[in-house]
Amino acid sequence: MSISEFIKKIEGEIEELTPGTLKPDTKYRTMEGWSSMHALIIVALVDTDYNVTITGEDLRSCQTITDLFNIIKSRV
């Protein structure tokens, strides 16, 4: 798993995101239009694609896509 693959998966799941929008240093929770629905989409994506469970607390503790990626990678 690479961060670029992870980003592509997120962009593919969230319809509002144009491919290429997210970068490793993107502070996803402060993006315009971010909502709890997007958080649920990410939780489901991670569970389905990586067989890793992340919590709301995990999402709140992360600032960037890289932070989230590192949590997931540590649990794979």
Helices and strands as residue ranges (DSSP letters): H 3-13, G 28-30, H 36-50, H 56-61, H 65-75
